[in-house]
Every structure is written in structure tokens, then in C-alpha cells.
Amino acid sequence: MRRKLVAGNWKMNGNLAANALLLAGIKAELGHPVCDVAVCVPATYLAQCQATLGGSLVRWGAQDVSMYESGAYTGEVSATMLADFSCSYVIVGHSERRAYHGETDATVAGKAVRALAAGLTPIVCVGETLAEREAGSTEQIVSRQIDAVLALLG
């Protein structure tokens, strides 16, 4: 049976002191969850998550990953780099990445494939814009986004 996942995306928020309090609180209050629990944090705080949450039931992940394995991609973080910090998850296809960074379905699919190859579980975000929803295109858009990922997975 599949387990459900509740993951919190911190977006571009936090600092070391505030994170320490929040992570300690999550870890202390979790008890015995009926689902998997994770936090997806800015890449700069992955080491802090690893140090604080290691050995607990709370997993951690990144908010994005490069579709490239390595190379001259300044500012990108590869899936193998995320695995070095014991990440379990990585978010791909977030609406903000699609809207503000022009990420396409093909880009999102490539990122999901890289994540899986590194042993990470991609959290693939799908969804329509307001204009697409108002045009009645929701099912078509979401199907297209899912199909792009599944096509690369074979």
C-alpha cells in the first residue's frame, strides 16, 4: 500500500536560527505519523536539515534540481549533489518555476528523470494557470504535464 506524503515547501524563507527552532519543533511533535512527512528547504539549508533531522521520521528534500548531471551550469544543483545531503525528495515543476523561469514540460520531465536516477523521489507539481482554468483546459493541461514525465520514464 502506498503511503501518503505531507511535505512543507519553505519557498525562499528561513535563516539558521529560525530553522533550528522550526526543525526541532517538527521533530519533537511528530510522534508516530500515519503518513510520510518531509520539509523541502532552500538548498543552502540542506546540511542543517541533515544534521537536525537525521535519524528521525522527518525526511527532507530540495525545492529544485538541475536537469543536467554536471557541467558549466552556474547556480544549478545536481541530483547527485542533493543525494550527498541524504535528500529523500525534490520538488520539480512548481508553478513558480514554470511561470518565472520558463520551465517547460520537457524540462520538468528531465528533472524528474535525473532525480530518480540519483535515488530521489521527485514531487512532480502539475496544474493550470488561472487563464487555462477559466478556458476550461484544466484536464488537458494536467494530462499533458503528466504525460511528458511518463514518456521519459518509458
VENURGI-V763738 format. One record per pair of residues at least 12 apart in sequence whose ideal C-beta (glycine too) atoms are under 8 Angstrom apart, sorted by the first residue. I is the first residue (numbers start at 1). J is the second residue. Records with the same first field share a line. If there is no record, write none. Layout:
I: J ; J
This chain:
3: 35 ; 36
4: 34 ; 35 ; 36
5: 35 ; 36 ; 37 ; 38 ; 89 ; 123
6: 33 ; 35 ; 36 ; 37 ; 38
7: 37 ; 38 ; 39 ; 40 ; 61 ; 89 ; 91 ; 123
8: 38 ; 39 ; 40
9: 40 ; 63 ; 91 ; 94
10: 39 ; 40 ; 41 ; 42 ; 45 ; 63
11: 63
12: 42
13: 42
14: 41 ; 42 ; 45
16: 45 ; 48
19: 41 ; 45 ; 48
20: 48 ; 52
23: 39 ; 48 ; 49 ; 52 ; 53 ; 58
24: 52
26: 39 ; 58
27: 52 ; 53 ; 56 ; 58
30: 56 ; 57 ; 58
32: 57
33: 57
36: 59
37: 57 ; 58 ; 59
38: 58 ; 59 ; 60 ; 61 ; 88 ; 89
39: 53 ; 58 ; 59 ; 60 ; 61
40: 60 ; 61 ; 62 ; 63 ; 89 ; 90 ; 91 ; 123
41: 60 ; 61 ; 62 ; 63
42: 63
43: 62 ; 63 ; 64 ; 77 ; 82
46: 60 ; 62 ; 82 ; 85 ; 87
47: 85
49: 85
50: 85 ; 86
54: 86
59: 88 ; 89
60: 85 ; 86 ; 87 ; 88 ; 89
61: 82 ; 87 ; 88 ; 89 ; 90 ; 91 ; 120 ; 121 ; 123
62: 77 ; 82 ; 87 ; 89 ; 90 ; 91
63: 90 ; 91 ; 94
64: 77 ; 90 ; 91 ; 92 ; 94 ; 97 ; 111
65: 77 ; 78 ; 79 ; 82 ; 90 ; 92 ; 111 ; 114 ; 115 ; 120 ; 122
66: 78 ; 79 ; 111 ; 114
67: 107 ; 110 ; 111 ; 113 ; 114
68: 114
69: 114
78: 114 ; 118
79: 114 ; 115 ; 117 ; 118 ; 120
80: 118
82: 115 ; 118 ; 120
83: 118 ; 119 ; 120
87: 120
88: 120 ; 121
89: 120 ; 121 ; 122 ; 123
90: 111 ; 115 ; 120 ; 121 ; 122 ; 123
91: 122 ; 123 ; 125
92: 108 ; 111 ; 112 ; 115 ; 122 ; 123 ; 124 ; 125
93: 108 ; 111 ; 112 ; 124 ; 125 ; 126 ; 145
94: 125
95: 125 ; 127 ; 129
99: 129
105: 144 ; 145 ; 148 ; 149
106: 148
108: 124 ; 145 ; 148 ; 149
109: 148 ; 149 ; 151 ; 152
110: 152
112: 124 ; 149 ; 152 ; 153
113: 152 ; 153
116: 153
124: 145 ; 146 ; 149
126: 141 ; 142 ; 145 ; 146
127: 141 ; 142 ; 145
128: 141 ; 142
